[in-house]
């Protein structure tokens, strides 16, 4: 599951930076949100546009392709990714089950703390054309609902729950998380405002290359995405993120996030890397 680029780590970063645990552990998921998205201030520009950090990783560039639209062979109702292997539309989603991420790095909020720990991503079976997942820690959770279309994976809803604040983002129309095809130079941007009207998240992202990682002892091809996250309002945060996205399993194989922000007048900085233990769910 490609987490909103308030993603596998960024929501946890906010928790840790605002007094949450630096060693998160899994918590049980709640039932997926079932009510339809409510209108919220949002905009989405899934096509070329936006900005992102330059490719400084040394990642090999992807072959160029038309960045303006979906794959040429994908028509209405077409499936992509894992679906090609068995013809199942639901296989285009992330395989249901639990996935573990190991994190390392630091969070500074007055003093610097070790942010090492684990987080568990629990992914539900697809239902009614959507898929719900939850990233659980001992201080809170982030829930996400996505839909997979021929031209990419889109966010329908994001809920962040923790002791410091609760935020519910429901874009009036789904916003792009990762495009297909993820061609070199492909960029996109969007923003959404929380249902309480107090917090706005804005993302710009760009595909910068590809790398082969070892995940769970297996070689895994990943797409490298650089993104910038700006959160404004009663919570502020600016983060630079690099995501190594495993398109075959629709999972973030690795993420590195570095940023700073404020909450309730307190400043914090984050520098955290999260790594997927295995692409096979438990």
Phi and psi in degrees as a GROMACS rama.xvg file:
@    title "Ramachandran Plot"
@    xaxis  label "Phi"
@    yaxis  label "Psi"
@TYPE xy
-80.2316  110.312  UNK-2
-69.7104  149.256  UNK-3
-48.218  146.182  UNK-4
-71.0305  20.0428  UNK-5
-107.174  73.9787  UNK-6
-106.133  -142.229  UNK-7
-50.7696  -36.3144  UNK-8
-105.825  -37.8652  UNK-9
-62.5408  -39.7462  UNK-10
-64.8136  -39.5479  UNK-11
-63.9532  -35.0786  UNK-12
-60.4918  -43.7338  UNK-13
-62.1782  -40.085  UNK-14
-62.0374  -49.6126  UNK-15
-64.6245  -41.743  UNK-16
-66.607  -23.8633  UNK-17
-103.225  20.2625  UNK-18
105.512  9.05787  UNK-19
-78.3334  179.646  UNK-20
-72.1824  143.003  UNK-21
-90.2204  -2.64584  UNK-22
-127.926  74.7943  UNK-23
-66.3877  148.247  UNK-24
-129.218  167.179  UNK-25
-71.4545  148.831  UNK-26
-128.784  160.285  UNK-27
-74.5862  140.223  UNK-28
-73.2461  153.167  UNK-29
-92.6135  174.236  UNK-30
-65.0292  145.421  UNK-31
-63.8874  148.097  UNK-32
-59.1603  135.231  UNK-33
-113.581  -15.1651  UNK-34
-77.911  148.058  UNK-35
-67.8946  155.24  UNK-36
-56.7624  132.309  UNK-37
-89.8238  155.55  UNK-38
-63.464  130.687  UNK-39
-141.976  156.475  UNK-40
-64.0167  118.932  UNK-41
-159.941  160.954  UNK-42
-150.115  152.458  UNK-43
-140.386  131.009  UNK-44
-129.063  79.3028  UNK-45
-70.1671  -12.2722  UNK-46
-83.6796  -170.847  UNK-47
-56.6912  143.878  UNK-48
146.236  -179.002  UNK-49
75.7494  -174.148  UNK-50
-141.771  164.42  UNK-51
-160.134  163.075  UNK-52
-61.6226  153.395  UNK-53
-67.3944  155.535  UNK-54
-77.6187  101.156  UNK-55
-114.288  10.0037  UNK-56
-84.3788  -16.1547  UNK-57
81.5881  8.19392  UNK-58
-63.4063  139.583  UNK-59
-66.1668  138.158  UNK-60
-70.4235  146.346  UNK-61
-75.8536  156.008  UNK-62
-62.2323  138.272  UNK-63
-72.9137  152.359  UNK-64
-156.781  174.93  UNK-65
-63.0218  115.522  UNK-66
-89.4793  1.23668  UNK-67
-91.0027  -14.4415  UNK-68
-157.82  -171.647  UNK-69
-72.475  171.245  UNK-70
-57.3284  143.663  UNK-71
-62.4334  -30.2354  UNK-72
-87.312  -4.66014  UNK-73
-90.1815  113.768  UNK-74
-102.912  -176.05  UNK-75
-55.6048  130.005  UNK-76
80.565  1.91627  UNK-77
-69.3603  154.773  UNK-78
-114.683  159.578  UNK-79
-135.342  179.725  UNK-80
62.926  -131.332  UNK-81
-62.9826  -19.9689  UNK-82
-61.0274  -28.1841  UNK-83
-64.2215  -23.2495  UNK-84
-79.8203  -25.2759  UNK-85
-136.347  4.06812  UNK-86
75.4201  6.09804  UNK-87
-91.1021  129.189  UNK-88
-64.0321  -37.1754  UNK-89
-67.6849  -23.2434  UNK-90
-67.4197  -13.6208  UNK-91
-69.5619  -15.8212  UNK-92
-87.9999  171.296  UNK-93
-66.2146  140.975  UNK-94
-62.7243  131.386  UNK-95
-65.9765  149.451  UNK-96
140.666  -167.399  UNK-97
-111.05  137.853  UNK-98
-127.049  142.534  UNK-99
-110.734  134.881  UNK-100
-114.862  133.879  UNK-101
-100.528  130.196  UNK-102
-114.126  152.456  UNK-103
-146.292  158.462  UNK-104
133.264  -159.292  UNK-105
-138.291  153.602  UNK-106
-128.288  129.612  UNK-107
-115.498  118.924  UNK-108
-140.804  80.5419  UNK-109
89.1231  -57.2515  UNK-110
-124.173  159.29  UNK-111
-90.7317  130.807  UNK-112
-121.292  149.395  UNK-113
-72.0052  127.402  UNK-114
-102.897  19.8227  UNK-115
-66.9475  144.792  UNK-116
168.234  -164.181  UNK-117
-133.396  156.233  UNK-118
-139.12  145.907  UNK-119
-111.968  125.786  UNK-120
-99.1206  117.947  UNK-121
-107.594  120.884  UNK-122
-111.821  125.552  UNK-123
-83.8634  162.737  UNK-124
-63.8543  143.947  UNK-125
-59.834  146.304  UNK-126
-146.726  131.404  UNK-127
54.4843  36.4947  UNK-128
79.2629  8.65435  UNK-129
-129.399  164.452  UNK-130
-136.086  132.277  UNK-131
-104.891  141.912  UNK-132
-143.406  161.278  UNK-133
-140.176  135.046  UNK-134
-104.111  112.943  UNK-135
-107.047  138.748  UNK-136
-133.674  174.635  UNK-137
-76.5141  -3.17802  UNK-138
-115.863  -0.2652  UNK-139
161.056  -163.407  UNK-140
-156.674  155.412  UNK-141
-123.967  126.613  UNK-142
-108.358  144.919  UNK-143
-141.752  138.853  UNK-144
-121.215  128.411  UNK-145
-128.061  161.47  UNK-146
-129.642  140.424  UNK-147
-104.045  125.025  UNK-148
-118.971  166.771  UNK-149
-56.3441  -28.0694  UNK-150
-101.86  10.1486  UNK-151
148.709  -178.776  UNK-152
-101.525  131.408  UNK-153
-121.625  143.77  UNK-154
-87.4898  129.17  UNK-155
-99.4586  -39.916  UNK-156
-156.751  144.66  UNK-157
-134.602  129.85  UNK-158
-124.838  124.056  UNK-159
-111.151  123.058  UNK-160
-127.499  125.317  UNK-161
-160.928  171.648  UNK-162
-62.9056  -23.4346  UNK-163
-83.9511  -40.4724  UNK-164
-164.204  158.169  UNK-165
-118.778  131.769  UNK-166
-134.448  137.309  UNK-167
-126.733  116.242  UNK-168
-108.542  121.358  UNK-169
-131.921  85.6032  UNK-170
-55.0132  143.805  UNK-171
-63.9638  -28.3467  UNK-172
-133.622  148.086  UNK-173
-55.9738  144.027  UNK-174
-112.705  148.292  UNK-175
-70.8533  129.055  UNK-176
-98.2984  -46.7452  UNK-177
-150.169  132.28  UNK-178
-86.3842  163.26  UNK-179
-134.805  124.068  UNK-180
-76.547  151.046  UNK-181
-92.3787  74.0793  UNK-182
-82.9162  156.934  UNK-183
-54.4344  130.682  UNK-184
84.6725  -7.15031  UNK-185
-61.2139  129.724  UNK-186
-134.553  156.426  UNK-187
-157.96  165.81  UNK-188
-154.818  157.95  UNK-189
-165.483  166.95  UNK-190
-146.915  155.767  UNK-191
-148.509  146.163  UNK-192
-109.5  139.938  UNK-193
-63.355  156.911  UNK-194
-65.9075  -20.876  UNK-195
-83.1712  -2.27768  UNK-196
74.3492  8.0185  UNK-197
-102.091  -13.685  UNK-198
-136.61  133.667  UNK-199
-121.677  132.029  UNK-200
-111.051  130.127  UNK-201
-128.048  133.868  UNK-202
-127.761  135.89  UNK-203
-122.44  140.727  UNK-204
-145.556  155.942  UNK-205
-152.677  137.859  UNK-206
-79.1561  123.394  UNK-207
-114.342  -10.7255  UNK-208
165.844  -159.157  UNK-209
-147.798  151.598  UNK-210
-144.244  153.428  UNK-211
-99.9852  121.825  UNK-212
-111.981  161.549  UNK-213
-103.593  116.035  UNK-214
-122.46  118.899  UNK-215
59.7794  33.2403  UNK-216
80.5941  3.04347  UNK-217
-116.612  144.467  UNK-218
-71.4358  128.532  UNK-219
-129.424  123.815  UNK-220
-79.2649  131.652  UNK-221
-130.242  152.978  UNK-222
-98.619  131.361  UNK-223
-96.0475  122.664  UNK-224
-121.545  123.858  UNK-225
-98.8125  137.838  UNK-226
-145.939  157.847  UNK-227
-122.81  129.469  UNK-228
-112.898  125.931  UNK-229
-117.374  121.22  UNK-230
-112.053  127.997  UNK-231
-130.335  158.871  UNK-232
117.69  -136.978  UNK-233
-72.1714  -18.591  UNK-234
-119.786  134.955  UNK-235
-122.599  142.126  UNK-236
-163.036  137.049  UNK-237
-127.339  121.837  UNK-238
-131.931  142.667  UNK-239
-103.292  124.382  UNK-240
-125.79  142.823  UNK-241
-122.458  126.479  UNK-242
-119.52  129.74  UNK-243
-99.5589  103.419  UNK-244
-99.0426  123.318  UNK-245
-88.9474  97.2538  UNK-246
-67.8826  -29.5871  UNK-247
-64.7114  -34.3005  UNK-248
-108.166  -2.68464  UNK-249
53.9888  52.8334  UNK-250
-137.398  148.343  UNK-251
-78.3682  115.4  UNK-252
-78.4897  -29.452  UNK-253
-160.228  147.022  UNK-254
-143.527  141.512  UNK-255
-127.042  127.507  UNK-256
-129.911  132.548  UNK-257
-134.705  126.623  UNK-258
-168.701  -173.906  UNK-259
-149.823  157.964  UNK-260
-168.953  -172.752  UNK-261
-140.41  149.265  UNK-262
-149.365  129.861  UNK-263
53.2971  37.2517  UNK-264
82.761  -5.3769  UNK-265
-96.9069  134.369  UNK-266
-92.0032  148.057  UNK-267
-148.883  154.526  UNK-268
-129.22  154.048  UNK-269
-137.034  145.585  UNK-270
-150.353  93.3964  UNK-271
-134.224  139.758  UNK-272
-118.302  133.291  UNK-273
-120.328  136.088  UNK-274
-128.339  131.164  UNK-275
-72.8759  133.424  UNK-276
-74.5595  -40.9909  UNK-277
-157.034  145.824  UNK-278
-81.5573  -3.57301  UNK-279
-97.0139  122.154  UNK-280
-72.1397  155.915  UNK-281
